[in-house]
Amino acid sequence: MTNVRRLGIYGGTFDPIHFGHLAIVEEARWFCRLDQVLIVPAAAQPLKHSHLAAAHHRLEMVRLACAGNAALIPSSLELDRPPPSYTVDTLRACRERYGPEVELFLITGADAAAELPRWREPDQIARLAQIVVVERPGYRFDANSLFTAVPAVRDRITVLTGPQLAISSTDLRERLATGRPVRYQLPDAVLDYLTRHRLYHAEEETP
């Protein structure tokens, strides 16, 4: 993390991570001139159901997906503390770890950003980090509704159109469970890993 002045934080279940996630990160990194981006798998998100792949598998898939791009840093920050994973706690931990001189940018998809009023301490999230919202296919982000619910966000948000890759982890899991192809939707190294460990297959996964 040497000489980092603009740090992105991109969290999610990554169950599994795919090219849609990576395209969002790269778009935000380029547009916001970020030095590095932490890719942070969640231990347990309060607004989502339980994960299908164990935390260590999801972290390893993130590591494989980030290999070859020195700007993307896999992080076990949320996995190293007890669940559930609250974004405001992650941002506070980043502020404490990297110091006040590093500017934080929270990267999120438009669908997740719409839920921001339901997150813990959304006002504090806006104070701790700039919020970078990347729109997703089939979902139009309503910034005015968010500003009404969380006024602190108004001057702290950037909305990007993004590359609009219509790939979802839910669809990938369903395809894997039924034997349909998923190649070219996620990195080959990730596909090799989840195939080797039989993640998301109809049979019980290997521990």
Secondary structure by P-SEA (a helix, b strand, c coil): cccccbbbbbbcccccccaaaaaaaaaaaaaacccbbbbcccccccccccccccaaaaaaaaaaaaccccccccccccccccccccaaaaaaaaaaaacccbbbbbbbcaaaaaacccccaaaaaaaabbbbbbbcccccccaaaaaaacccccccbbbbbcccccccaaaaaaaaaacccccccccaaaaaaaaaacccccccccc
